[in-house]
């Protein structure tokens, strides 16, 4: 469900290596907060797979985080 939601919002093509690395906690700087507490830890993994409403909400949240990273919001 989450991949479908991300694809519909156009986030899969906007995701680059650096954004995915921050989401997974693979940042190059060991002192980054995202390395200690990666974003993937704050979402329910099984609910992302099976709940369309939860996947859509998580996709909106990921879009907001991407926009912050790109400087479009905030």
C-alpha positions in Angstrom: 0.0 0.0 0.0 2.8 2.5 0.9 4.5 2.1 -2.5 1.2 2.7 -4.3 0.6 5.9 -2.2 4.1 7.2 -2.7 3.9 6.5 -6.5 0.5 8.3 -6.7 2.0 11.4 -5.0 5.1 11.4 -7.3 7.4 10.8 -4.4 9.2 7.8 -5.8 10.8 9.8 -8.6 11.7 12.6 -6.2 13.5 10.3 -3.8 17.3 10.3 -4.3 20.1 8.5 -2.5 20.5 11.1 0.2 16.8 11.3 1.1 16.5 7.6 1.3 19.7 7.4 3.4 18.3 9.9 5.9 15.0 8.0 6.1 16.8 4.8 6.8 19.4 6.3 9.1 22.4 5.9 6.8 23.5 9.5 7.0 27.2 10.4 6.4 27.4 12.4 9.6 27.3 10.2 12.7 26.0 13.0 14.8 22.8 13.6 12.8 19.6 13.0 14.7 18.2 10.9 11.8 21.1 8.4 12.3 20.2 7.8 15.9 16.4 7.9 15.4 15.7 7.2 11.7 12.3 8.1 10.4 11.4 4.6 9.5 11.2 3.7 13.2 8.3 6.0 13.8 5.9 4.4 11.3 4.0 1.1 11.8 5.5 -1.3 9.2 2.7 -3.8 9.1 0.0 -1.1 8.9 1.9 0.5 6.0 1.5 -2.8 4.1 -2.1 -3.5 4.8 -4.0 -0.3 5.7 -4.7 2.1 2.8 -5.6 5.0 5.1 -2.5 4.6 7.2 -0.3 4.3 4.0 -1.9 7.5 2.6 -1.2 9.4 5.9 2.4 8.2 6.0 2.9 9.2 2.3 1.6 12.7 3.2 4.0 12.8 6.1 6.9 11.6 3.9 6.0 14.2 1.3 6.1 16.9 4.0 9.6 15.7 5.2 10.8 15.7 1.6 9.6 19.2 1.1 11.4 20.3 4.2 14.6 18.7 3.0 14.2 20.4 -0.4 13.4 23.8 1.2 9.9 24.0 -0.3 8.3 24.2 3.2 9.1 25.3 6.6 
